[in-house]
């Protein structure tokens, strides 16, 4: 086979994989979603599922909004965020349901009726659920490494997957509470009590566990040290499983005081620690971008007048609003695309790439930056109005 034919075959194979994988993924997600809906309606009924969806929408909206707020410097592709959310909501949830139900049945058989639920909650649920939620994040790192610029990206992708998982799980828990006790009262806590516990006090429980894996994957994406690339995600997974198991054990084995102690003395400090880490990483990202902008202006990749606007989130937001006010939504979206390309190019120096790989990636990002800037300038000059 000649070199030209080999390259042509490789291109066709690559394109086939690129087209086929998303289609297969969507089919799998859709089938899992349909199966979960069928199981939910069989177990608690259609009205209860409807109540569960309404109640679960509130906390998931807060969680998703938080991760979108975190992801403002270099927004991840919307299709990848949606895919990770759907994976968590459908595939990861169904996988966990099947494995946990099996573990519960085996536990009842070996340890006696009633003990299988403890085995499922404390052993199989943390191990299986965290692996299932982290799977799409690992897949993105493997197939789309260019979208991974550090720990913040790992946090965002892991958070979206876990938010989808929590959304589906909450639908079932809220629906079951409504089916058994209605909205609840002083003597019989129902969906309102479940909502306060899961939707108000602990909406970030699942995301918190999986975010730890995302941080490990983010670290792996920015290092050339082989041991760190392996140990960072593995360490994040072990800690996530341990915290998840502790959380479930407190709810399953301990009383109200034990659960409250774990909540206040362990989970809240870990949450605060992760939140502070994310804030520190965001400030670090700002410093990286601000430090790279003068060199970009000197190289004439950006205009000197744009340096101040690109150096801060308020400046970028002001620029987008001005573009929308003067030229419409398309111009604002073009400016946002240009800003994202500037950030990607600034982050490139942190990527663990060889010399040839770095040059190729640099040329690719620079071409995308110039194309995005040309589009933004064209729309601004044309005064496009599409309100």
TAVENPE-V378640 format. One record per pair of residues at least 24 apart in sequence whose ideal C-beta (glycine too) atoms are under 10 Angstrom apart, sorted by the first residue. I is the first residue (numbers start at 1). J is the second residue. If there is no record, write none. Layout:
i={I | I}
j={J | J}
This chain:
i={17 | 18 | 21 | 21 | 22 | 22 | 25 | 25 | 25 | 25 | 25 | 25 | 26 | 26 | 28 | 28 | 28 | 28 | 28 | 29 | 29 | 29 | 29 | 29 | 29 | 29 | 29 | 30 | 30 | 31 | 31 | 31 | 32 | 32 | 32 | 32 | 32 | 32 | 32 | 32 | 32 | 32 | 32 | 33 | 33 | 33 | 33 | 33 | 33 | 33 | 34 | 35 | 35 | 35 | 35 | 35 | 36 | 36 | 36 | 36 | 36 | 36 | 36 | 36 | 36 | 37 | 37 | 37 | 39 | 39 | 39 | 40 | 40 | 40 | 40 | 40 | 41 | 43 | 43 | 43 | 43 | 44 | 44 | 44 | 44 | 44 | 44 | 44 | 44 | 44 | 44 | 45 | 45 | 45 | 45 | 46 | 47 | 47 | 47 | 48 | 48 | 48 | 48 | 48 | 48 | 48 | 48 | 48 | 48 | 48 | 49 | 49 | 49 | 49 | 49 | 49 | 49 | 50 | 50 | 50 | 51 | 51 | 51 | 51 | 51 | 51 | 51 | 51 | 51 | 51 | 52 | 52 | 52 | 52 | 52 | 52 | 52 | 52 | 52 | 52 | 52 | 52 | 52 | 52 | 52 | 52 | 53 | 53 | 53 | 53 | 53 | 53 | 54 | 54 | 54 | 54 | 55 | 55 | 55 | 55 | 55 | 55 | 55 | 55 | 55 | 55 | 55 | 55 | 55 | 56 | 56 | 56 | 56 | 56 | 56 | 56 | 56 | 56 | 56 | 56 | 56 | 56 | 56 | 57 | 57 | 57 | 57 | 58 | 58 | 58 | 58 | 58 | 59 | 59 | 59 | 59 | 59 | 59 | 59 | 59 | 59 | 59 | 59 | 59 | 60 | 60 | 60 | 60 | 60 | 60 | 60 | 60 | 60 | 60 | 60 | 60 | 61 | 61 | 61 | 62 | 62 | 62 | 62 | 62 | 63 | 63 | 63 | 63 | 63 | 63 | 63 | 63 | 63 | 63 | 63 | 64 | 64 | 64 | 64 | 64 | 64 | 66 | 66 | 66 | 66 | 66 | 66 | 66 | 66 | 67 | 67 | 67 | 67 | 67 | 67 | 67 | 67 | 67 | 67 | 67 | 67 | 68 | 68 | 68 | 69 | 69 | 70 | 70 | 70 | 70 | 70 | 70 | 70 | 70 | 70 | 70 | 70 | 71 | 71 | 71 | 71 | 71 | 71 | 71 | 71 | 72 | 72 | 72 | 72 | 72 | 72 | 72 | 73 | 73 | 73 | 73 | 73 | 73 | 73 | 73 | 73 | 73 | 73 | 73 | 73 | 73 | 73 | 73 | 74 | 74 | 74 | 74 | 74 | 74 | 74 | 74 | 74 | 74 | 74 | 74 | 74 | 74 | 74 | 74 | 75 | 75 | 75 | 75 | 75 | 75 | 76 | 76 | 76 | 76 | 76 | 76 | 76 | 76 | 76 | 76 | 76 | 77 | 77 | 77 | 77 | 80 | 80 | 80 | 80 | 80 | 80 | 80 | 80 | 81 | 81 | 81 | 81 | 81 | 81 | 82 | 82 | 83 | 83 | 83 | 83 | 83 | 83 | 83 | 84 | 84 | 84 | 84 | 84 | 84 | 84 | 84 | 84 | 84 | 84 | 84 | 84 | 84 | 84 | 85 | 85 | 85 | 85 | 85 | 85 | 85 | 85 | 85 | 85 | 86 | 86 | 86 | 86 | 87 | 87 | 87 | 87 | 87 | 87 | 87 | 87 | 87 | 87 | 88 | 88 | 88 | 88 | 88 | 88 | 88 | 88 | 88 | 88 | 88 | 88 | 88 | 88 | 88 | 88 | 88 | 88 | 88 | 88 | 88 | 88 | 89 | 89 | 89 | 89 | 89 | 89 | 89 | 89 | 89 | 89 | 90 | 90 | 90 | 91 | 91 | 91 | 91 | 91 | 91 | 91 | 92 | 92 | 92 | 92 | 92 | 92 | 92 | 92 | 92 | 92 | 92 | 92 | 92 | 92 | 92 | 92 | 93 | 93 | 93 | 93 | 93 | 93 | 93 | 93 | 93 | 93 | 93 | 94 | 94 | 95 | 95 | 95 | 95 | 95 | 95 | 96 | 96 | 96 | 96 | 96 | 96 | 96 | 96 | 96 | 96 | 96 | 96 | 96 | 97 | 97 | 97 | 97 | 97 | 98 | 99 | 99 | 99 | 99 | 99 | 99 | 99 | 100 | 100 | 100 | 100 | 102 | 103 | 103 | 117 | 118 | 118 | 118 | 118 | 120 | 120 | 121 | 121 | 121 | 121 | 121 | 121 | 121 | 121 | 122 | 122 | 122 | 122 | 122 | 122 | 122 | 122 | 122 | 122 | 123 | 123 | 123 | 123 | 125 | 125 | 125 | 125 | 125 | 125 | 126 | 126 | 126 | 126 | 126 | 126 | 126 | 126 | 126 | 126 | 126 | 127 | 127 | 127 | 127 | 127 | 128 | 129 | 129 | 129 | 129 | 129 | 129 | 129 | 129 | 129 | 129 | 130 | 130 | 130 | 130 | 130 | 130 | 130 | 130 | 130 | 130 | 130 | 130 | 130 | 130 | 130 | 130 | 130 | 130 | 131 | 131 | 131 | 131 | 131 | 132 | 132 | 132 | 133 | 133 | 133 | 133 | 133 | 133 | 133 | 133 | 133 | 133 | 133 | 133 | 133 | 133 | 133 | 133 | 133 | 134 | 134 | 134 | 134 | 134 | 134 | 134 | 134 | 134 | 134 | 134 | 134 | 134 | 134 | 135 | 136 | 136 | 136 | 137 | 137 | 137 | 137 | 137 | 137 | 137 | 137 | 137 | 137 | 138 | 138 | 138 | 138 | 138 | 138 | 140 | 140 | 141 | 141 | 141 | 141 | 141 | 141 | 141 | 142 | 145 | 145 | 145 | 145 | 145 | 146 | 146 | 146 | 146 | 146 | 146 | 146 | 146 | 147 | 147 | 148 | 148 | 148 | 148 | 148 | 148 | 148 | 149 | 149 | 149 | 149 | 149 | 149 | 149 | 149 | 149 | 149 | 149 | 149 | 150 | 150 | 150 | 150 | 150 | 150 | 150 | 150 | 150 | 150 | 150 | 150 | 151 | 151 | 151 | 151 | 151 | 151 | 151 | 151 | 151 | 151 | 151 | 151 | 151 | 151 | 151 | 151 | 151 | 152 | 152 | 152 | 152 | 152 | 152 | 152 | 152 | 152 | 153 | 153 | 153 | 153 | 153 | 153 | 153 | 154 | 154 | 154 | 154 | 154 | 154 | 154 | 154 | 154 | 154 | 154 | 154 | 154 | 154 | 154 | 154 | 154 | 155 | 155 | 155 | 155 | 155 | 155 | 155 | 155 | 155 | 155 | 155 | 155 | 155 | 156 | 156 | 156 | 156 | 157 | 157 | 157 | 157 | 157 | 157 | 158 | 158 | 158 | 158 | 158 | 158 | 158 | 158 | 158 | 158 | 158 | 158 | 158 | 158 | 159 | 159 | 159 | 159 | 159 | 159 | 159 | 159 | 160 | 160 | 160 | 161 | 161 | 161 | 161 | 161 | 161 | 162 | 162 | 162 | 162 | 162 | 162 | 162 | 162 | 162 | 162 | 162 | 163 | 163 | 163 | 163 | 163 | 164 | 164 | 165 | 165 | 165 | 165 | 166 | 166 | 166 | 166 | 166 | 166 | 166 | 166 | 166 | 167 | 169 | 169 | 169 | 170 | 170 | 170 | 170 | 170 | 170 | 173 | 173 | 173 | 174 | 174 | 197 | 197 | 201 | 201 | 202 | 202 | 202 | 202 | 202 | 204 | 204 | 204 | 204 | 205 | 205 | 205 | 205 | 205 | 205 | 205 | 206 | 206 | 207 | 207 | 208 | 208 | 208 | 208 | 208 | 208 | 208 | 208 | 208 | 209 | 209 | 209 | 209 | 209 | 209 | 209 | 209 | 209 | 209 | 209 | 209 | 210 | 210 | 210 | 210 | 211 | 211 | 211 | 211 | 211 | 211 | 211 | 211 | 212 | 212 | 212 | 212 | 212 | 212 | 212 | 212 | 212 | 212 | 212 | 213 | 213 | 213 | 213 | 213 | 214 | 214 | 215 | 215 | 215 | 215 | 215 | 215 | 216 | 218 | 220 | 221 | 221 | 221 | 222 | 222 | 222 | 222 | 223 | 223 | 224 | 224 | 224 | 224 | 225 | 228 | 229 | 239 | 243 | 243 | 282 | 284 | 285 | 285 | 285 | 285 | 286 | 286 | 286 | 286 | 287 | 288 | 288 | 288 | 288 | 288 | 289 | 289 | 289 | 289 | 289 | 289 | 289 | 289 | 290 | 291 | 291 | 292 | 292 | 292 | 292 | 292 | 292 | 292 | 293 | 293 | 295 | 296 | 296 | 296 | 296 | 296 | 299 | 301 | 301 | 301 | 301 | 301 | 301 | 301 | 301 | 302 | 302 | 302 | 302 | 302 | 302 | 302 | 303 | 303 | 306 | 306 | 306 | 306 | 309 | 309 | 310 | 310 | 310 | 310 | 310 | 313 | 315 | 316 | 316 | 316 | 319 | 322 | 323 | 323 | 323 | 323 | 324 | 324 | 325 | 326 | 326 | 326 | 326 | 327 | 327 | 327 | 327 | 327 | 327 | 327 | 327 | 327 | 327 | 328 | 328 | 328 | 328 | 328 | 328 | 328 | 328 | 329 | 329 | 329 | 329 | 329 | 330 | 330 | 330 | 330 | 330 | 330 | 330 | 331 | 331 | 331 | 331 | 331 | 331 | 331 | 331 | 331 | 331 | 331 | 331 | 332 | 332 | 332 | 332 | 333 | 333 | 333 | 333 | 334 | 334 | 334 | 334 | 334 | 334 | 334 | 334 | 334 | 334 | 335 | 335 | 335 | 335 | 335 | 335 | 335 | 336 | 336 | 337 | 337 | 337 | 337 | 337 | 337 | 337 | 338 | 338 | 338 | 338 | 338 | 338 | 338 | 338 | 338 | 338 | 339 | 339 | 339 | 339 | 340 | 340 | 340 | 341 | 341 | 341 | 341 | 341 | 341 | 341 | 341 | 341 | 342 | 342 | 342 | 343 | 344 | 344 | 345}
j={143 | 143 | 139 | 143 | 79 | 83 | 83 | 86 | 87 | 91 | 136 | 139 | 83 | 86 | 86 | 87 | 90 | 91 | 94 | 83 | 86 | 87 | 89 | 90 | 91 | 94 | 164 | 86 | 90 | 90 | 91 | 94 | 86 | 87 | 89 | 90 | 91 | 92 | 93 | 94 | 95 | 97 | 168 | 86 | 89 | 90 | 91 | 93 | 94 | 168 | 90 | 90 | 93 | 94 | 97 | 98 | 89 | 90 | 91 | 93 | 94 | 97 | 168 | 171 | 172 | 90 | 168 | 171 | 94 | 97 | 172 | 168 | 171 | 172 | 175 | 176 | 175 | 172 | 175 | 176 | 179 | 171 | 172 | 173 | 174 | 175 | 176 | 177 | 178 | 179 | 180 | 175 | 176 | 178 | 179 | 175 | 175 | 178 | 179 | 171 | 172 | 174 | 175 | 176 | 177 | 178 | 179 | 180 | 182 | 191 | 171 | 172 | 174 | 175 | 176 | 178 | 179 | 171 | 175 | 178 | 171 | 174 | 175 | 177 | 178 | 179 | 182 | 183 | 190 | 191 | 167 | 168 | 169 | 170 | 171 | 172 | 173 | 174 | 175 | 176 | 177 | 178 | 179 | 191 | 194 | 195 | 167 | 168 | 170 | 171 | 174 | 175 | 171 | 174 | 191 | 195 | 170 | 171 | 173 | 174 | 175 | 177 | 178 | 191 | 192 | 194 | 195 | 198 | 199 | 166 | 167 | 168 | 169 | 170 | 171 | 172 | 173 | 174 | 175 | 195 | 198 | 199 | 203 | 167 | 170 | 171 | 199 | 170 | 195 | 199 | 200 | 203 | 163 | 166 | 167 | 170 | 174 | 195 | 198 | 199 | 200 | 202 | 203 | 204 | 85 | 89 | 163 | 164 | 166 | 167 | 168 | 170 | 171 | 199 | 203 | 207 | 163 | 167 | 203 | 163 | 199 | 200 | 203 | 204 | 159 | 160 | 162 | 163 | 164 | 166 | 167 | 203 | 204 | 206 | 207 | 159 | 160 | 163 | 164 | 167 | 207 | 156 | 159 | 163 | 203 | 204 | 207 | 275 | 278 | 152 | 155 | 156 | 157 | 158 | 159 | 160 | 162 | 163 | 207 | 211 | 278 | 156 | 159 | 160 | 278 | 282 | 152 | 153 | 155 | 156 | 159 | 211 | 275 | 278 | 279 | 281 | 282 | 152 | 153 | 155 | 156 | 157 | 159 | 160 | 282 | 152 | 282 | 285 | 313 | 316 | 317 | 343 | 149 | 152 | 153 | 281 | 282 | 285 | 286 | 288 | 289 | 313 | 316 | 339 | 340 | 343 | 346 | 347 | 147 | 149 | 150 | 152 | 153 | 156 | 285 | 289 | 339 | 340 | 341 | 342 | 343 | 344 | 346 | 347 | 156 | 336 | 337 | 339 | 340 | 343 | 140 | 144 | 147 | 148 | 149 | 152 | 153 | 156 | 157 | 160 | 340 | 140 | 144 | 147 | 340 | 136 | 139 | 140 | 144 | 147 | 156 | 157 | 160 | 156 | 157 | 159 | 160 | 161 | 163 | 160 | 164 | 136 | 139 | 140 | 157 | 160 | 161 | 164 | 133 | 135 | 136 | 137 | 139 | 140 | 156 | 157 | 158 | 159 | 160 | 161 | 162 | 163 | 164 | 136 | 157 | 159 | 160 | 161 | 162 | 163 | 164 | 165 | 167 | 136 | 160 | 161 | 164 | 132 | 133 | 135 | 136 | 137 | 139 | 160 | 161 | 164 | 165 | 129 | 132 | 133 | 134 | 135 | 136 | 137 | 158 | 159 | 160 | 161 | 162 | 163 | 164 | 165 | 166 | 167 | 168 | 169 | 206 | 207 | 210 | 160 | 161 | 163 | 164 | 165 | 166 | 167 | 168 | 169 | 171 | 164 | 165 | 168 | 132 | 133 | 135 | 136 | 161 | 164 | 165 | 128 | 129 | 130 | 131 | 132 | 133 | 134 | 135 | 136 | 161 | 162 | 164 | 165 | 168 | 169 | 210 | 129 | 132 | 133 | 164 | 165 | 166 | 167 | 168 | 169 | 171 | 172 | 132 | 168 | 128 | 129 | 131 | 132 | 133 | 135 | 120 | 124 | 125 | 127 | 128 | 129 | 130 | 131 | 132 | 133 | 165 | 168 | 169 | 128 | 129 | 168 | 169 | 172 | 128 | 124 | 125 | 127 | 128 | 129 | 131 | 132 | 124 | 125 | 128 | 129 | 128 | 127 | 128 | 252 | 248 | 249 | 252 | 253 | 248 | 252 | 244 | 245 | 247 | 248 | 249 | 251 | 252 | 253 | 244 | 245 | 246 | 247 | 248 | 249 | 250 | 251 | 252 | 253 | 241 | 245 | 248 | 249 | 241 | 244 | 245 | 247 | 248 | 252 | 209 | 240 | 241 | 242 | 243 | 244 | 245 | 246 | 247 | 248 | 249 | 237 | 240 | 241 | 244 | 245 | 241 | 162 | 165 | 169 | 206 | 209 | 210 | 240 | 241 | 244 | 248 | 158 | 162 | 165 | 206 | 209 | 210 | 212 | 213 | 236 | 237 | 238 | 239 | 240 | 241 | 242 | 243 | 244 | 245 | 210 | 213 | 237 | 240 | 241 | 161 | 165 | 210 | 158 | 159 | 160 | 161 | 162 | 163 | 164 | 165 | 166 | 206 | 207 | 209 | 210 | 211 | 213 | 214 | 240 | 158 | 161 | 162 | 209 | 210 | 212 | 213 | 214 | 216 | 217 | 233 | 236 | 237 | 240 | 161 | 160 | 161 | 164 | 161 | 162 | 210 | 211 | 213 | 214 | 216 | 217 | 218 | 233 | 213 | 214 | 217 | 220 | 233 | 237 | 217 | 221 | 214 | 217 | 218 | 220 | 221 | 229 | 233 | 217 | 221 | 351 | 352 | 353 | 361 | 221 | 344 | 348 | 351 | 353 | 361 | 364 | 365 | 221 | 344 | 217 | 218 | 220 | 221 | 222 | 347 | 351 | 218 | 221 | 222 | 285 | 288 | 343 | 344 | 346 | 347 | 348 | 350 | 351 | 215 | 218 | 219 | 221 | 222 | 281 | 284 | 285 | 288 | 347 | 350 | 351 | 211 | 214 | 215 | 216 | 217 | 218 | 219 | 220 | 221 | 222 | 232 | 277 | 278 | 280 | 281 | 284 | 285 | 214 | 215 | 218 | 277 | 278 | 281 | 282 | 284 | 285 | 214 | 217 | 218 | 221 | 222 | 281 | 347 | 210 | 211 | 212 | 213 | 214 | 215 | 216 | 217 | 218 | 219 | 220 | 221 | 222 | 232 | 233 | 236 | 281 | 207 | 210 | 211 | 212 | 213 | 214 | 215 | 217 | 218 | 274 | 277 | 278 | 281 | 211 | 214 | 218 | 278 | 210 | 211 | 213 | 214 | 217 | 218 | 207 | 208 | 209 | 210 | 211 | 212 | 213 | 214 | 215 | 216 | 217 | 218 | 236 | 240 | 204 | 206 | 207 | 208 | 210 | 211 | 214 | 278 | 207 | 210 | 214 | 206 | 207 | 210 | 211 | 213 | 214 | 204 | 205 | 206 | 207 | 208 | 209 | 210 | 211 | 213 | 214 | 240 | 203 | 204 | 206 | 207 | 210 | 206 | 207 | 206 | 207 | 209 | 210 | 198 | 199 | 202 | 203 | 204 | 205 | 206 | 207 | 210 | 206 | 198 | 205 | 206 | 194 | 195 | 198 | 199 | 203 | 206 | 197 | 198 | 199 | 198 | 199 | 251 | 259 | 263 | 267 | 247 | 251 | 263 | 267 | 271 | 267 | 271 | 274 | 275 | 243 | 244 | 247 | 248 | 263 | 267 | 271 | 244 | 247 | 271 | 274 | 240 | 243 | 244 | 247 | 267 | 270 | 271 | 274 | 275 | 236 | 237 | 239 | 240 | 241 | 242 | 243 | 244 | 245 | 247 | 267 | 270 | 236 | 237 | 240 | 244 | 236 | 240 | 270 | 271 | 274 | 275 | 277 | 278 | 236 | 237 | 238 | 239 | 240 | 241 | 242 | 243 | 244 | 270 | 274 | 237 | 238 | 239 | 240 | 241 | 240 | 274 | 239 | 240 | 274 | 277 | 278 | 281 | 240 | 281 | 352 | 350 | 351 | 352 | 347 | 350 | 351 | 352 | 350 | 352 | 351 | 352 | 353 | 354 | 352 | 352 | 352 | 270 | 267 | 270 | 313 | 350 | 343 | 346 | 347 | 350 | 311 | 312 | 313 | 343 | 311 | 343 | 346 | 347 | 349 | 350 | 316 | 339 | 342 | 343 | 344 | 345 | 346 | 347 | 346 | 346 | 349 | 342 | 343 | 345 | 346 | 347 | 348 | 349 | 342 | 346 | 346 | 342 | 345 | 346 | 366 | 369 | 366 | 341 | 342 | 345 | 365 | 366 | 369 | 370 | 373 | 338 | 341 | 342 | 345 | 369 | 370 | 373 | 373 | 377 | 338 | 339 | 342 | 373 | 335 | 339 | 338 | 339 | 342 | 343 | 346 | 339 | 339 | 340 | 342 | 343 | 376 | 380 | 376 | 379 | 380 | 384 | 386 | 387 | 387 | 380 | 383 | 384 | 385 | 376 | 378 | 379 | 380 | 381 | 382 | 383 | 384 | 385 | 386 | 379 | 380 | 382 | 383 | 384 | 385 | 386 | 387 | 379 | 384 | 385 | 386 | 387 | 375 | 376 | 379 | 382 | 384 | 385 | 386 | 375 | 376 | 377 | 378 | 379 | 380 | 381 | 382 | 383 | 384 | 385 | 386 | 376 | 379 | 380 | 386 | 375 | 376 | 379 | 386 | 372 | 373 | 374 | 375 | 376 | 377 | 378 | 379 | 380 | 384 | 372 | 373 | 375 | 376 | 377 | 379 | 380 | 372 | 376 | 368 | 369 | 371 | 372 | 373 | 375 | 376 | 368 | 369 | 370 | 371 | 372 | 373 | 374 | 375 | 376 | 377 | 369 | 372 | 373 | 376 | 368 | 369 | 372 | 365 | 366 | 367 | 368 | 369 | 370 | 371 | 372 | 373 | 369 | 372 | 373 | 369 | 368 | 369 | 369}
